């Protein structure tokens, strides 16, 4: 991750958050591992996502600009080693894993570089944080995967409580300073260890970092500020998508904290291929019955493909199990890069019963070939075994 994050996204250093998000969406669409053909797509996508996370967070971006890329990455590595990182409260949702006031966290490293005395706002438990990403799934059939489809689905997800607007308490509730943290939003514990005194600062468990407590809680959300609701959404599924690939709907995930943006909703697609075809990427495979005369003399047969009927020439002397390739008659590839192929495996069908005319003709066929076969005792069984 040696490339400057601004260069990774292709934006200027004075780009605003909207420009950065737009650039991220464009780059992510190109390098997402599920759809990209680039050899290093997975690593490139991780770098793109990291750049977006850093540059869309106001405080983290400030630190990145002040440190520069190399020193920022080095500071992050040192902060992620677990050398006395702070508690589970403040900063747990940040990209560095360090706590709000724990020794050895990112802010300590930041202060080592710049000689700062205070911990600044990096560990502020009231800092806006993006909500969690959610996952769900939809199932489509092969025809829908061929054409592309707009699919409606229902998902149960956490949403901001409308009753209290996410505050967790009624608007007219009495507010008072938290007695446990004296309005600081954080509590500090000091422990004596063989290496000396260790001070750890964590989010106040009583007020959850707000520094205030209220006389009553919201009756609908129980003070959480979040309720679980059922939402009906629509997603555009592109033609050529395969089972296991995911689509991302930005901002449709869990609500953020302290005014932060919502997370995203990841939708895993399952394609029901059905009984007729087998799918291998953009290629399709199918078994097609061919009569004995068609296999012997050759013929043109009608094959039912996904998008309609297509003609296929069966050459004379076709053997059962022989496979023919119909170029460009398979599934579309993502982003309109042509279509795969349709592979048709011929299965020669031997009739179970014949009329008198057919029987006489086949007897003559056997005699002409110099075969001495007792027709009544299993000619057709032997004929079947030959195929």
C-alpha positions, -999 to 999 in steps of 0.1 A, spaced: 0 0 0 27 24 -11 7 46 -34 -7 79 -22 -44 75 -14 -53 106 -35 -36 91 -65 -53 57 -58 -87 73 -62 -75 98 -89 -87 129 -70 -70 162 -60 -59 169 -24 -87 195 -20 -114 171 -32 -145 171 -10 -162 140 4 -187 137 -24 -159 138 -51 -140 111 -31 -171 89 -28 -179 93 -65 -143 84 -75 -144 54 -51 -176 41 -68 -160 43 -102 -128 26 -92 -147 -1 -72 -168 -9 -102 -137 -15 -122 -117 -35 -97 -142 -54 -76 -129 -90 -75 -164 -104 -84 -164 -86 -118 -129 -76 -126 -105 -95 -149 -74 -77 -135 -48 -101 -120 -44 -79 -89 -80 -69 -86 -84 -81 -50 -54 -62 -37 -63 -31 -58 -99 -32 -45 -86 -34 -9 -64 -3 -15 -92 16 -31 -115 8 -2 -88 18 24 -82 51 6 -120 59 7 -122 50 44 -93 73 53 -102 103 31 -139 104 39 -133 105 76 -125 142 85 -102 135 115 -84 106 99 -79 126 67 -64 154 87 -39 130 102 -31 115 68 -24 150 53 -2 160 82 18 128 84 21 120 47 14 86 32 45 66 43 45 79 79 7 74 82 9 38 71 38 32 95 20 48 123 -11 26 116 10 -5 116 25 4 150 -9 12 164 -23 -22 153 3 -43 171 -19 -44 203 8 -28 225 -15 -15 251 -44 -4 229 -72 13 247 -105 -2 258 -135 -12 237 -153 21 240 -140 51 220 -126 46 186 -135 10 183 -152 17 150 -122 35 135 -99 20 109 -69 16 133 -83 -5 161 -69 18 188 -91 29 217 -100 64 227 -73 68 254 -53 35 255 -16 37 256 0 28 222 -30 38 201 -29 59 170 -31 92 189 -1 83 209 19 76 178 5 108 162 17 128 192 52 112 190 56 127 156 42 161 164 49 165 201 12 171 210 2 170 246 -35 162 244 -52 133 227 -72 156 204 -104 145 188 -92 111 174 -106 92 204 -137 112 208 -165 87 215 -190 111 200 -173 113 167 -196 104 138 -191 68 127 -204 49 97 -230 22 103 -223 -15 98 -227 -32 64 -256 -57 62 -260 -88 40 -289 -105 24 -295 -127 -7 -318 -129 -37 -325 -158 -61 -331 -154 -98 -335 -179 -126 -312 -184 -156 -334 -163 -180 -333 -134 -156 -295 -138 -153 -293 -138 -191 -314 -106 -196 -306 -87 -164 -335 -79 -141 -347 -54 -116 -355 -75 -85 -376 -64 -56 -369 -80 -22 -376 -75 15 -351 -72 42 -354 -67 80 -328 -42 91 -320 -17 119 -332 18 112 -332 51 131 -361 53 154 -387 78 140 -403 84 174 -371 99 190 -352 106 158 -324 83 171 -319 102 203 -331 74 225 -353 96 247 -383 118 243 -377 155 233 -391 167 266 -371 143 288 -351 160 316 -313 160 310 -286 160 336 -248 156 337 -236 120 340 -226 113 375 -201 86 366 -179 106 342 -189 141 354 -199 150 318 -166 140 302 -180 110 284 -150 90 294 -137 73 325 -101 66 334 -87 36 353 -52 34 367 -35 1 374 -2 -6 391 19 -32 371 55 -45 374 63 -20 346 48 9 364 14 26 364 -8 20 334 -36 45 327 -66 34 305 -94 57 293 -126 42 280 -161 53 271 -183 59 300 -207 29 303 -234 49 319 -239 76 293 -222 58 265 -199 87 258 -225 115 257 -217 130 291 -255 133 298 -283 111 311 -320 115 306 -350 110 329 -367 86 306 -361 64 275 -380 63 242 -408 38 245 -404 25 210 -366 18 208 -359 14 246 -332 41 245 -312 25 217 -323 50 191 -326 21 166 -356 -2 157 -358 -31 134 -381 -26 105 -390 -45 73 -379 -26 41 -388 -34 5 -361 -24 -19 -353 -29 -56 -319 -38 -70 -307 -38 -106 -290 -71 -114 -268 -70 -145 -269 -95 -173 -243 -123 -169 -242 -123 -131 -232 -157 -116 -241 -174 -83 -220 -161 -54 -214 -127 -68 -226 -97 -47 -240 -63 -54 -236 -33 -31 -264 -8 -23 -247 22 -7 -264 37 23 -289 9 28 -272 -8 57 -274 -1 94 -276 35 106 -244 53 116 -236 66 151 -236 102 162 -248 114 128 -225 92 108 -236 78 74 -254 45 70 -235 14 61 -241 -5 29 -263 -35 20 -245 -64 3 -267 -86 -18 -255 -121 -27 -271 -134 -59 -280 -171 -64 -288 -181 -100 -311 -211 -103 -298 -227 -135 -326 -253 -136 -325 -289 -149 -318 -283 -186 -284 -265 -186 -252 -268 -167 -233 -235 -164 -195 -229 -164 -189 -192 -162 -203 -177 -193 -205 -211 -211 -236 -234 -210 -237 -272 -215 -267 -292 -226 -276 -328 -236 -296 -331 -268 -314 -362 -280 -306 -372 -316 -324 -401 -334 -305 -431 -348 -312 -420 -385 -301 -384 -378 -269 -397 -363 -263 -420 -393 -273 -398 -422 -267 -363 -406 -294 -336 -401 -301 -301 -390 -317 -300 -356 -334 -273 -335 -317 -265 -301 -335 -246 -274 -310 -221 -261 -316 -196 -233 -327 -169 -256 -346 -189 -282 -342 -216 -308 -309 -221 -327 -301 -245 -356 -272 -270 -352 -258 -293 -380 -255 -329 -370 -229 -344 -393 -233 -379 -407 -218 -406 -385 -222 -387 -352 -214 -408 -322 -234 -407 -290 -216 -384 -265 -200 -363 -292 -200 -326 -283 -206 -297 -306 -197 -260 -299 -221 -232 -308 -200 -200 -306 -216 -170 -288 -248 -188 -278 -241 -190 -241 -245 -165 -213 -235 -128 -216 -204 -117 -199 -206 -89 -174 -202 -53 -186 -212 -63 -222 -180 -81 -232 -197 -106 -256 -212 -140 -248 -199 -174 -239 -206 -206 -259 -232 -233 -259 -218 -269 -258 -243 -295 -271 -236 -332 -263 -254 -355 -287 -272 -384 -271 -282 -409 -298 -316 -424 -289 -323 -461 -298 -360 -468 -302 -376 -493 -278 -401 -505 -303 -405 -506 -341 -433 -512 -366 -430 -539 -392 -415 -516 -419 -388 -503 -396 -380 -538 -384 -376 -551 -420 -354 -521 -429 -331 -527 -399 -329 -565 -407 -317 -556 -442 -292 -531 -427 -278 -558 -405 -276 -584 -433 -259 -558 -456 -232 -554 -430 -226 -591 -429 -239 -594 -393 -256 -626 -383 -280 -614 -356 -310 -632 -342 -334 -603 -344 -359 -619 -321 -332 -625 -294 -318 -591 -288 -308 -572 -319 -319 -539 -303 -302 -547 -271 -269 -551 -289 -277 -520 -309 -282 -500 -277 -250 -513 -262 -231 -502 -293 -240 -466 -284 
